[in-house]
Amino acid sequence: MAVDERFNREPQQQGAEEELGTRNEIITGPVSDWTTDFSHLEPEWSADPYPIQDDLRQRCPIAHTERFGGAWLPTRYEDVAAIAYDTDHFSSRAIIMANFRPPLDLAPVGGSPPISSDPPFHHDARKLLLAAFTKKEVARQEAATRAFCHSLIDSFEGRDLVDAATDYAQHIPVRVIANMLGFPPEDGERFRVFVEDLLEGINLDPDDRAERVNRIFDYLLEQVHAHLDEPRDDLTTFLINAELYGQKLPPDVVTGAMALLLIAGIDTSWSAIGASLWHLAKTPSDRERLVAEPGLLPVAMEEFLRAYAPVTMARLVKQDMNWHGVDMKAEDWILLSFPAANRDPAQFDRAAEVVIDREVNRHAAFGLGIHRCLGSHLARMELRIALEVWLERIPAFTLADPGAVKWSSGQIRGPRKLPIRIG
């Protein structure tokens, strides 16, 4: 067995203690007033957040809530962008708004670098990973991704009803990221559970959440040791061997980065693919046009990303301050809604409409500022291939039951149940 003393800590010490910090009261339930009591966990937000965001943008562009110990929700593009770029006043050490805050000493590294890192560490941690996500590297995954999409649709043979979320969209990023990290593809179901535990279980009791986080890091340590025994040409081996500041990466940085790639690499793309298919299933004119004009797809998918941006990130206020007329306190949450920014009419013409041939589209679906998604080339490839193959193989499809569509809750929004009738 290969020996690497960095990874000899007990698995339960690899991340859970970094997740837990100041515990806040668990607060859920109906919203009384979205300007003063907003909650991104309520069913009406999950089902359709856009009317709520549009109303807030008009009446109270930086909403507040006492839930989760105090949080703010900007809905204008200019405010979202300003906060995203302002690393002096806002910390990224926690990017999932939960019922507790991680300890202050977790900065500047954070639990899942580089997305949870602050300057100056962020720059170096991000630079370390950039080479793995260039267009050239992502192109190496394209043929296998296309073949896998075809195999998924092959499995539909003889069926006129499929779930485009559970039978198609969710499997694609799972397979791609498993290949990149060198994880067993048959572990895909475990990955989906990890996603739900980390991103949709945010209102759980902190002890329960810690147990679920431990399960993720236990699995990641298993994969590290498997790679130590049998090094491979993949991202996991790269992270194990990588050096920063002349030293090998600490275990929590290795496993934290692996957790980021695994969780973020799955849920965001799964959601984007599902939302795009949902739109095409309910909008026959757009579907028919893309079938007739496949060359329009790269432009159309940017519009799907703008209109149905899946990702909302969180920040923490560093110190008491008055920001743009709002009195923020240290450790207040900021819910940084890129979906709301993408539908700001001050930034986009016909912002509420889906215009599949929109020529100018500087959307924020991949974030803004230093934390702009380093996997954007990969996400675009997965979305493009998934839609190309689907439209080629299944040019005619509709929603089987619009009322049966179910969207995820929390900060990553996408269809989790999407019944589609083929033909």
Contacts in CASP RR format, 6 or more apart in sequence:
PFRMAT RR
TARGET T0000
AUTHOR 0000-0000-0000
METHOD contacts of the structure
MODEL  1
MAVDERFNREPQQQGAEEELGTRNEIITGPVSDWTTDFSHLEPEWSADPY
PIQDDLRQRCPIAHTERFGGAWLPTRYEDVAAIAYDTDHFSSRAIIMANF
RPPLDLAPVGGSPPISSDPPFHHDARKLLLAAFTKKEVARQEAATRAFCH
SLIDSFEGRDLVDAATDYAQHIPVRVIANMLGFPPEDGERFRVFVEDLLE
GINLDPDDRAERVNRIFDYLLEQVHAHLDEPRDDLTTFLINAELYGQKLP
PDVVTGAMALLLIAGIDTSWSAIGASLWHLAKTPSDRERLVAEPGLLPVA
MEEFLRAYAPVTMARLVKQDMNWHGVDMKAEDWILLSFPAANRDPAQFDR
AAEVVIDREVNRHAAFGLGIHRCLGSHLARMELRIALEVWLERIPAFTLA
DPGAVKWSSGQIRGPRKLPIRIG
1 225 0 8 1.000
1 228 0 8 1.000
1 229 0 8 1.000
2 225 0 8 1.000
2 228 0 8 1.000
2 229 0 8 1.000
2 231 0 8 1.000
3 228 0 8 1.000
4 228 0 8 1.000
4 240 0 8 1.000
6 248 0 8 1.000
6 250 0 8 1.000
6 251 0 8 1.000
6 254 0 8 1.000
7 221 0 8 1.000
7 224 0 8 1.000
7 225 0 8 1.000
7 228 0 8 1.000
7 251 0 8 1.000
7 254 0 8 1.000
9 251 0 8 1.000
11 214 0 8 1.000
11 217 0 8 1.000
11 218 0 8 1.000
11 221 0 8 1.000
12 214 0 8 1.000
12 217 0 8 1.000
12 218 0 8 1.000
14 214 0 8 1.000
14 217 0 8 1.000
14 218 0 8 1.000
14 220 0 8 1.000
14 221 0 8 1.000
14 251 0 8 1.000
14 252 0 8 1.000
14 255 0 8 1.000
15 111 0 8 1.000
15 213 0 8 1.000
15 214 0 8 1.000
15 217 0 8 1.000
15 252 0 8 1.000
15 255 0 8 1.000
15 256 0 8 1.000
16 210 0 8 1.000
16 211 0 8 1.000
16 213 0 8 1.000
16 214 0 8 1.000
16 217 0 8 1.000
18 102 0 8 1.000
18 103 0 8 1.000
18 106 0 8 1.000
18 110 0 8 1.000
18 111 0 8 1.000
18 252 0 8 1.000
19 102 0 8 1.000
19 111 0 8 1.000
19 209 0 8 1.000
19 210 0 8 1.000
19 213 0 8 1.000
20 100 0 8 1.000
20 102 0 8 1.000
20 206 0 8 1.000
20 209 0 8 1.000
20 210 0 8 1.000
21 100 0 8 1.000
21 101 0 8 1.000
21 102 0 8 1.000
21 103 0 8 1.000
22 100 0 8 1.000
22 101 0 8 1.000
22 103 0 8 1.000
22 331 0 8 1.000
23 99 0 8 1.000
23 100 0 8 1.000
23 206 0 8 1.000
24 68 0 8 1.000
24 69 0 8 1.000
24 99 0 8 1.000
24 100 0 8 1.000
24 101 0 8 1.000
25 69 0 8 1.000
25 99 0 8 1.000
26 99 0 8 1.000
26 203 0 8 1.000
26 205 0 8 1.000
27 39 0 8 1.000
27 66 0 8 1.000
27 67 0 8 1.000
27 68 0 8 1.000
27 69 0 8 1.000
27 99 0 8 1.000
28 39 0 8 1.000
28 41 0 8 1.000
28 42 0 8 1.000
28 67 0 8 1.000
28 203 0 8 1.000
29 39 0 8 1.000
29 42 0 8 1.000
30 42 0 8 1.000
31 37 0 8 1.000
31 38 0 8 1.000
31 39 0 8 1.000
31 42 0 8 1.000
31 44 0 8 1.000
34 52 0 8 1.000
34 55 0 8 1.000
34 56 0 8 1.000
34 60 0 8 1.000
34 63 0 8 1.000
35 56 0 8 1.000
35 59 0 8 1.000
35 60 0 8 1.000
35 63 0 8 1.000
35 64 0 8 1.000
36 63 0 8 1.000
36 64 0 8 1.000
36 65 0 8 1.000
37 65 0 8 1.000
37 66 0 8 1.000
37 67 0 8 1.000
38 52 0 8 1.000
38 56 0 8 1.000
38 63 0 8 1.000
38 64 0 8 1.000
38 65 0 8 1.000
38 67 0 8 1.000
38 71 0 8 1.000
38 73 0 8 1.000
39 45 0 8 1.000
39 65 0 8 1.000
39 67 0 8 1.000
40 49 0 8 1.000
40 73 0 8 1.000
40 97 0 8 1.000
40 312 0 8 1.000
40 335 0 8 1.000
40 409 0 8 1.000
40 410 0 8 1.000
40 411 0 8 1.000
41 202 0 8 1.000
41 203 0 8 1.000
41 409 0 8 1.000
41 410 0 8 1.000
43 409 0 8 1.000
44 52 0 8 1.000
45 52 0 8 1.000
45 409 0 8 1.000
46 407 0 8 1.000
46 408 0 8 1.000
46 409 0 8 1.000
46 410 0 8 1.000
46 413 0 8 1.000
47 407 0 8 1.000
49 339 0 8 1.000
49 340 0 8 1.000
49 413 0 8 1.000
50 339 0 8 1.000
50 343 0 8 1.000
50 352 0 8 1.000
53 75 0 8 1.000
53 337 0 8 1.000
53 339 0 8 1.000
53 340 0 8 1.000
53 343 0 8 1.000
54 343 0 8 1.000
54 352 0 8 1.000
56 63 0 8 1.000
56 73 0 8 1.000
56 75 0 8 1.000
56 340 0 8 1.000
57 75 0 8 1.000
57 76 0 8 1.000
57 340 0 8 1.000
57 344 0 8 1.000
61 74 0 8 1.000
61 75 0 8 1.000
61 76 0 8 1.000
61 79 0 8 1.000
62 72 0 8 1.000
62 73 0 8 1.000
62 74 0 8 1.000
62 75 0 8 1.000
62 79 0 8 1.000
62 324 0 8 1.000
62 326 0 8 1.000
63 72 0 8 1.000
63 73 0 8 1.000
63 75 0 8 1.000
64 70 0 8 1.000
64 71 0 8 1.000
64 72 0 8 1.000
64 73 0 8 1.000
64 326 0 8 1.000
65 71 0 8 1.000
65 73 0 8 1.000
68 97 0 8 1.000
68 98 0 8 1.000
68 99 0 8 1.000
68 333 0 8 1.000
69 332 0 8 1.000
69 333 0 8 1.000
70 329 0 8 1.000
70 332 0 8 1.000
70 333 0 8 1.000
71 97 0 8 1.000
71 332 0 8 1.000
71 333 0 8 1.000
71 334 0 8 1.000
71 335 0 8 1.000
72 326 0 8 1.000
72 328 0 8 1.000
72 332 0 8 1.000
72 333 0 8 1.000
72 334 0 8 1.000
72 335 0 8 1.000
73 334 0 8 1.000
73 335 0 8 1.000
73 337 0 8 1.000
73 340 0 8 1.000
74 80 0 8 1.000
74 83 0 8 1.000
74 334 0 8 1.000
74 336 0 8 1.000
74 337 0 8 1.000
74 340 0 8 1.000
75 337 0 8 1.000
75 340 0 8 1.000
75 341 0 8 1.000
75 344 0 8 1.000
76 340 0 8 1.000
76 341 0 8 1.000
76 344 0 8 1.000
76 346 0 8 1.000
77 341 0 8 1.000
77 342 0 8 1.000
77 344 0 8 1.000
77 346 0 8 1.000
77 347 0 8 1.000
77 364 0 8 1.000
78 344 0 8 1.000
78 346 0 8 1.000
78 347 0 8 1.000
79 324 0 8 1.000
80 336 0 8 1.000
80 337 0 8 1.000
80 338 0 8 1.000
80 340 0 8 1.000
80 341 0 8 1.000
80 364 0 8 1.000
80 368 0 8 1.000
81 341 0 8 1.000
81 364 0 8 1.000
81 368 0 8 1.000
81 369 0 8 1.000
82 324 0 8 1.000
83 90 0 8 1.000
83 315 0 8 1.000
83 334 0 8 1.000
83 336 0 8 1.000
84 336 0 8 1.000
84 367 0 8 1.000
84 368 0 8 1.000
84 369 0 8 1.000
84 371 0 8 1.000
85 368 0 8 1.000
85 369 0 8 1.000
85 370 0 8 1.000
87 118 0 8 1.000
87 119 0 8 1.000
87 122 0 8 1.000
87 370 0 8 1.000
88 318 0 8 1.000
89 317 0 8 1.000
89 318 0 8 1.000
89 319 0 8 1.000
89 321 0 8 1.000
89 323 0 8 1.000
90 315 0 8 1.000
90 316 0 8 1.000
90 317 0 8 1.000
90 318 0 8 1.000
90 334 0 8 1.000
91 107 0 8 1.000
91 118 0 8 1.000
91 315 0 8 1.000
91 316 0 8 1.000
91 317 0 8 1.000
91 318 0 8 1.000
92 110 0 8 1.000
92 115 0 8 1.000
92 116 0 8 1.000
92 117 0 8 1.000
92 118 0 8 1.000
92 122 0 8 1.000
92 313 0 8 1.000
92 315 0 8 1.000
92 316 0 8 1.000
92 371 0 8 1.000
93 102 0 8 1.000
93 104 0 8 1.000
93 106 0 8 1.000
93 107 0 8 1.000
93 108 0 8 1.000
93 110 0 8 1.000
93 111 0 8 1.000
93 116 0 8 1.000
93 117 0 8 1.000
93 118 0 8 1.000
93 316 0 8 1.000
94 101 0 8 1.000
94 102 0 8 1.000
94 116 0 8 1.000
94 314 0 8 1.000
94 316 0 8 1.000
95 112 0 8 1.000
95 115 0 8 1.000
95 116 0 8 1.000
95 313 0 8 1.000
95 314 0 8 1.000
95 315 0 8 1.000
96 198 0 8 1.000
96 199 0 8 1.000
96 202 0 8 1.000
96 314 0 8 1.000
96 411 0 8 1.000
97 202 0 8 1.000
97 314 0 8 1.000
97 333 0 8 1.000
97 335 0 8 1.000
97 411 0 8 1.000
98 202 0 8 1.000
98 203 0 8 1.000
98 209 0 8 1.000
99 202 0 8 1.000
99 203 0 8 1.000
99 206 0 8 1.000
100 206 0 8 1.000
101 316 0 8 1.000
101 331 0 8 1.000
102 110 0 8 1.000
102 111 0 8 1.000
106 116 0 8 1.000
107 117 0 8 1.000
107 118 0 8 1.000
108 117 0 8 1.000
108 118 0 8 1.000
108 119 0 8 1.000
108 120 0 8 1.000
108 121 0 8 1.000
108 122 0 8 1.000
109 116 0 8 1.000
109 117 0 8 1.000
109 121 0 8 1.000
109 125 0 8 1.000
109 252 0 8 1.000
109 253 0 8 1.000
110 116 0 8 1.000
110 117 0 8 1.000
111 252 0 8 1.000
111 256 0 8 1.000
111 259 0 8 1.000
112 256 0 8 1.000
112 257 0 8 1.000
112 259 0 8 1.000
112 260 0 8 1.000
112 263 0 8 1.000
113 121 0 8 1.000
113 122 0 8 1.000
113 125 0 8 1.000
113 253 0 8 1.000
113 256 0 8 1.000
113 257 0 8 1.000
113 260 0 8 1.000
114 121 0 8 1.000
114 122 0 8 1.000
114 125 0 8 1.000
114 126 0 8 1.000
114 128 0 8 1.000
114 129 0 8 1.000
114 257 0 8 1.000
114 260 0 8 1.000
114 371 0 8 1.000
114 374 0 8 1.000
115 260 0 8 1.000
115 264 0 8 1.000
115 371 0 8 1.000
116 260 0 8 1.000
117 125 0 8 1.000
117 126 0 8 1.000
119 370 0 8 1.000
122 370 0 8 1.000
122 371 0 8 1.000
123 370 0 8 1.000
124 244 0 8 1.000
124 245 0 8 1.000
125 244 0 8 1.000
125 253 0 8 1.000
125 257 0 8 1.000
126 370 0 8 1.000
126 374 0 8 1.000
128 242 0 8 1.000
128 244 0 8 1.000
129 257 0 8 1.000
129 374 0 8 1.000
130 374 0 8 1.000
131 137 0 8 1.000
132 180 0 8 1.000
132 235 0 8 1.000
132 238 0 8 1.000
133 374 0 8 1.000
133 375 0 8 1.000
133 376 0 8 1.000
133 377 0 8 1.000
133 378 0 8 1.000
134 377 0 8 1.000
135 377 0 8 1.000
138 377 0 8 1.000
138 378 0 8 1.000
138 381 0 8 1.000
139 381 0 8 1.000
141 176 0 8 1.000
141 179 0 8 1.000
141 180 0 8 1.000
141 378 0 8 1.000
141 381 0 8 1.000
142 381 0 8 1.000
142 385 0 8 1.000
144 176 0 8 1.000
144 179 0 8 1.000
145 172 0 8 1.000
145 175 0 8 1.000
145 176 0 8 1.000
145 381 0 8 1.000
145 382 0 8 1.000
145 385 0 8 1.000
146 385 0 8 1.000
146 388 0 8 1.000
146 389 0 8 1.000
148 171 0 8 1.000
148 172 0 8 1.000
148 175 0 8 1.000
149 168 0 8 1.000
149 172 0 8 1.000
149 385 0 8 1.000
149 386 0 8 1.000
149 389 0 8 1.000
149 390 0 8 1.000
150 389 0 8 1.000
150 393 0 8 1.000
152 167 0 8 1.000
152 168 0 8 1.000
152 171 0 8 1.000
152 172 0 8 1.000
153 168 0 8 1.000
153 389 0 8 1.000
153 390 0 8 1.000
153 393 0 8 1.000
153 394 0 8 1.000
155 167 0 8 1.000
156 162 0 8 1.000
156 167 0 8 1.000
156 394 0 8 1.000
156 422 0 8 1.000
159 422 0 8 1.000
160 421 0 8 1.000
160 422 0 8 1.000
160 423 0 8 1.000
161 400 0 8 1.000
161 419 0 8 1.000
161 420 0 8 1.000
161 421 0 8 1.000
161 422 0 8 1.000
162 168 0 8 1.000
162 419 0 8 1.000
162 420 0 8 1.000
162 422 0 8 1.000
163 417 0 8 1.000
163 418 0 8 1.000
163 419 0 8 1.000
163 420 0 8 1.000
164 274 0 8 1.000
164 277 0 8 1.000
164 278 0 8 1.000
164 281 0 8 1.000
164 390 0 8 1.000
164 415 0 8 1.000
164 418 0 8 1.000
164 419 0 8 1.000
164 420 0 8 1.000
165 270 0 8 1.000
165 274 0 8 1.000
165 414 0 8 1.000
165 415 0 8 1.000
165 416 0 8 1.000
165 417 0 8 1.000
165 418 0 8 1.000
166 416 0 8 1.000
166 417 0 8 1.000
166 418 0 8 1.000
168 273 0 8 1.000
168 277 0 8 1.000
168 386 0 8 1.000
168 390 0 8 1.000
169 270 0 8 1.000
169 271 0 8 1.000
169 273 0 8 1.000
169 274 0 8 1.000
169 277 0 8 1.000
169 386 0 8 1.000
169 415 0 8 1.000
169 418 0 8 1.000
170 192 0 8 1.000
170 266 0 8 1.000
170 270 0 8 1.000
172 269 0 8 1.000
172 270 0 8 1.000
172 273 0 8 1.000
172 382 0 8 1.000
172 385 0 8 1.000
172 386 0 8 1.000
173 265 0 8 1.000
173 266 0 8 1.000
173 267 0 8 1.000
173 268 0 8 1.000
173 269 0 8 1.000
173 270 0 8 1.000
173 273 0 8 1.000
173 382 0 8 1.000
174 188 0 8 1.000
174 191 0 8 1.000
174 192 0 8 1.000
174 266 0 8 1.000
174 270 0 8 1.000
175 185 0 8 1.000
175 188 0 8 1.000
176 269 0 8 1.000
176 378 0 8 1.000
176 382 0 8 1.000
177 183 0 8 1.000
177 191 0 8 1.000
177 261 0 8 1.000
177 262 0 8 1.000
177 265 0 8 1.000
177 266 0 8 1.000
178 184 0 8 1.000
178 185 0 8 1.000
178 187 0 8 1.000
178 188 0 8 1.000
178 191 0 8 1.000
179 185 0 8 1.000
179 234 0 8 1.000
180 234 0 8 1.000
180 235 0 8 1.000
180 261 0 8 1.000
181 223 0 8 1.000
181 234 0 8 1.000
181 235 0 8 1.000
181 236 0 8 1.000
181 258 0 8 1.000
181 261 0 8 1.000
181 262 0 8 1.000
182 223 0 8 1.000
182 227 0 8 1.000
182 232 0 8 1.000
182 234 0 8 1.000
182 235 0 8 1.000
182 236 0 8 1.000
183 191 0 8 1.000
183 223 0 8 1.000
183 236 0 8 1.000
183 262 0 8 1.000
187 219 0 8 1.000
190 219 0 8 1.000
191 262 0 8 1.000
191 266 0 8 1.000
192 266 0 8 1.000
194 215 0 8 1.000
194 216 0 8 1.000
194 219 0 8 1.000
194 262 0 8 1.000
194 263 0 8 1.000
195 263 0 8 1.000
195 266 0 8 1.000
195 267 0 8 1.000
197 209 0 8 1.000
197 212 0 8 1.000
197 213 0 8 1.000
197 215 0 8 1.000
197 216 0 8 1.000
198 212 0 8 1.000
198 213 0 8 1.000
198 216 0 8 1.000
198 259 0 8 1.000
198 263 0 8 1.000
199 263 0 8 1.000
199 267 0 8 1.000
199 408 0 8 1.000
199 410 0 8 1.000
199 411 0 8 1.000
199 412 0 8 1.000
200 408 0 8 1.000
200 409 0 8 1.000
200 410 0 8 1.000
201 209 0 8 1.000
201 212 0 8 1.000
202 209 0 8 1.000
202 410 0 8 1.000
204 212 0 8 1.000
216 259 0 8 1.000
216 262 0 8 1.000
216 263 0 8 1.000
217 255 0 8 1.000
217 256 0 8 1.000
217 259 0 8 1.000
220 255 0 8 1.000
220 256 0 8 1.000
220 258 0 8 1.000
220 259 0 8 1.000
220 262 0 8 1.000
221 255 0 8 1.000
223 236 0 8 1.000
223 258 0 8 1.000
224 236 0 8 1.000
224 240 0 8 1.000
224 251 0 8 1.000
224 254 0 8 1.000
224 255 0 8 1.000
224 258 0 8 1.000
227 234 0 8 1.000
227 236 0 8 1.000
227 237 0 8 1.000
227 240 0 8 1.000
228 240 0 8 1.000
231 237 0 8 1.000
231 240 0 8 1.000
231 241 0 8 1.000
235 258 0 8 1.000
235 261 0 8 1.000
236 258 0 8 1.000
239 249 0 8 1.000
239 254 0 8 1.000
239 257 0 8 1.000
239 258 0 8 1.000
240 248 0 8 1.000
240 249 0 8 1.000
240 254 0 8 1.000
241 248 0 8 1.000
242 248 0 8 1.000
242 249 0 8 1.000
243 249 0 8 1.000
244 253 0 8 1.000
249 257 0 8 1.000
264 373 0 8 1.000
265 375 0 8 1.000
265 378 0 8 1.000
265 379 0 8 1.000
267 310 0 8 1.000
267 408 0 8 1.000
267 412 0 8 1.000
268 310 0 8 1.000
268 311 0 8 1.000
268 373 0 8 1.000
268 379 0 8 1.000
268 412 0 8 1.000
269 378 0 8 1.000
269 379 0 8 1.000
269 382 0 8 1.000
269 383 0 8 1.000
270 414 0 8 1.000
271 310 0 8 1.000
271 408 0 8 1.000
271 412 0 8 1.000
271 413 0 8 1.000
271 414 0 8 1.000
271 415 0 8 1.000
272 304 0 8 1.000
272 305 0 8 1.000
272 308 0 8 1.000
272 310 0 8 1.000
272 365 0 8 1.000
272 379 0 8 1.000
272 383 0 8 1.000
272 414 0 8 1.000
273 382 0 8 1.000
273 383 0 8 1.000
273 386 0 8 1.000
273 387 0 8 1.000
274 414 0 8 1.000
274 415 0 8 1.000
274 418 0 8 1.000
275 304 0 8 1.000
275 308 0 8 1.000
275 310 0 8 1.000
275 413 0 8 1.000
275 414 0 8 1.000
275 415 0 8 1.000
276 301 0 8 1.000
276 304 0 8 1.000
276 308 0 8 1.000
276 383 0 8 1.000
276 387 0 8 1.000
277 387 0 8 1.000
277 390 0 8 1.000
277 415 0 8 1.000
277 418 0 8 1.000
277 420 0 8 1.000
278 308 0 8 1.000
278 399 0 8 1.000
278 405 0 8 1.000
278 415 0 8 1.000
278 418 0 8 1.000
279 286 0 8 1.000
279 304 0 8 1.000
279 307 0 8 1.000
279 308 0 8 1.000
279 354 0 8 1.000
280 286 0 8 1.000
280 287 0 8 1.000
280 290 0 8 1.000
280 391 0 8 1.000
280 397 0 8 1.000
281 287 0 8 1.000
281 397 0 8 1.000
281 398 0 8 1.000
281 399 0 8 1.000
281 418 0 8 1.000
281 420 0 8 1.000
282 398 0 8 1.000
282 399 0 8 1.000
282 402 0 8 1.000
283 354 0 8 1.000
284 398 0 8 1.000
286 300 0 8 1.000
286 354 0 8 1.000
286 356 0 8 1.000
287 391 0 8 1.000
287 395 0 8 1.000
287 396 0 8 1.000
287 397 0 8 1.000
289 296 0 8 1.000
289 356 0 8 1.000
290 296 0 8 1.000
290 297 0 8 1.000
290 300 0 8 1.000
290 356 0 8 1.000
290 387 0 8 1.000
290 391 0 8 1.000
291 391 0 8 1.000
291 395 0 8 1.000
294 388 0 8 1.000
294 391 0 8 1.000
294 392 0 8 1.000
296 356 0 8 1.000
296 357 0 8 1.000
297 384 0 8 1.000
297 387 0 8 1.000
297 388 0 8 1.000
297 391 0 8 1.000
298 384 0 8 1.000
299 356 0 8 1.000
299 357 0 8 1.000
299 358 0 8 1.000
299 359 0 8 1.000
299 361 0 8 1.000
300 356 0 8 1.000
300 357 0 8 1.000
301 380 0 8 1.000
301 383 0 8 1.000
301 384 0 8 1.000
301 387 0 8 1.000
302 358 0 8 1.000
302 361 0 8 1.000
302 363 0 8 1.000
303 354 0 8 1.000
303 355 0 8 1.000
303 356 0 8 1.000
303 358 0 8 1.000
303 361 0 8 1.000
304 354 0 8 1.000
304 356 0 8 1.000
304 383 0 8 1.000
305 363 0 8 1.000
305 365 0 8 1.000
305 366 0 8 1.000
305 383 0 8 1.000
306 342 0 8 1.000
306 348 0 8 1.000
306 358 0 8 1.000
306 361 0 8 1.000
306 363 0 8 1.000
306 365 0 8 1.000
307 342 0 8 1.000
307 343 0 8 1.000
307 354 0 8 1.000
308 339 0 8 1.000
308 413 0 8 1.000
308 414 0 8 1.000
309 338 0 8 1.000
309 339 0 8 1.000
309 342 0 8 1.000
309 363 0 8 1.000
309 364 0 8 1.000
309 365 0 8 1.000
310 339 0 8 1.000
310 365 0 8 1.000
310 412 0 8 1.000
310 413 0 8 1.000
310 414 0 8 1.000
311 338 0 8 1.000
311 339 0 8 1.000
311 365 0 8 1.000
311 366 0 8 1.000
311 367 0 8 1.000
311 373 0 8 1.000
311 411 0 8 1.000
311 412 0 8 1.000
312 335 0 8 1.000
312 336 0 8 1.000
312 337 0 8 1.000
312 338 0 8 1.000
312 339 0 8 1.000
312 410 0 8 1.000
312 411 0 8 1.000
312 412 0 8 1.000
312 413 0 8 1.000
313 336 0 8 1.000
313 338 0 8 1.000
313 367 0 8 1.000
313 371 0 8 1.000
313 411 0 8 1.000
314 333 0 8 1.000
314 334 0 8 1.000
314 335 0 8 1.000
314 336 0 8 1.000
314 411 0 8 1.000
315 333 0 8 1.000
315 334 0 8 1.000
315 336 0 8 1.000
316 331 0 8 1.000
316 332 0 8 1.000
316 333 0 8 1.000
316 334 0 8 1.000
317 323 0 8 1.000
317 328 0 8 1.000
317 329 0 8 1.000
317 330 0 8 1.000
317 331 0 8 1.000
317 332 0 8 1.000
317 333 0 8 1.000
317 334 0 8 1.000
318 330 0 8 1.000
319 330 0 8 1.000
320 327 0 8 1.000
320 328 0 8 1.000
320 329 0 8 1.000
320 330 0 8 1.000
321 327 0 8 1.000
321 328 0 8 1.000
322 328 0 8 1.000
335 411 0 8 1.000
338 364 0 8 1.000
338 365 0 8 1.000
338 367 0 8 1.000
338 368 0 8 1.000
339 413 0 8 1.000
341 347 0 8 1.000
341 364 0 8 1.000
341 368 0 8 1.000
342 348 0 8 1.000
342 351 0 8 1.000
342 363 0 8 1.000
342 364 0 8 1.000
342 365 0 8 1.000
343 351 0 8 1.000
343 352 0 8 1.000
344 351 0 8 1.000
345 351 0 8 1.000
345 352 0 8 1.000
348 361 0 8 1.000
348 363 0 8 1.000
366 372 0 8 1.000
366 373 0 8 1.000
366 375 0 8 1.000
366 376 0 8 1.000
366 379 0 8 1.000
367 373 0 8 1.000
373 379 0 8 1.000
394 422 0 8 1.000
394 423 0 8 1.000
396 422 0 8 1.000
396 423 0 8 1.000
397 420 0 8 1.000
397 421 0 8 1.000
397 422 0 8 1.000
397 423 0 8 1.000
398 420 0 8 1.000
398 421 0 8 1.000
398 423 0 8 1.000
399 405 0 8 1.000
399 418 0 8 1.000
399 419 0 8 1.000
399 420 0 8 1.000
399 421 0 8 1.000
400 419 0 8 1.000
400 420 0 8 1.000
400 421 0 8 1.000
401 419 0 8 1.000
404 417 0 8 1.000
404 419 0 8 1.000
405 415 0 8 1.000
405 417 0 8 1.000
405 418 0 8 1.000
405 419 0 8 1.000
406 415 0 8 1.000
406 416 0 8 1.000
406 417 0 8 1.000
407 413 0 8 1.000
407 414 0 8 1.000
407 415 0 8 1.000
407 416 0 8 1.000
408 414 0 8 1.000
408 415 0 8 1.000
408 416 0 8 1.000
END
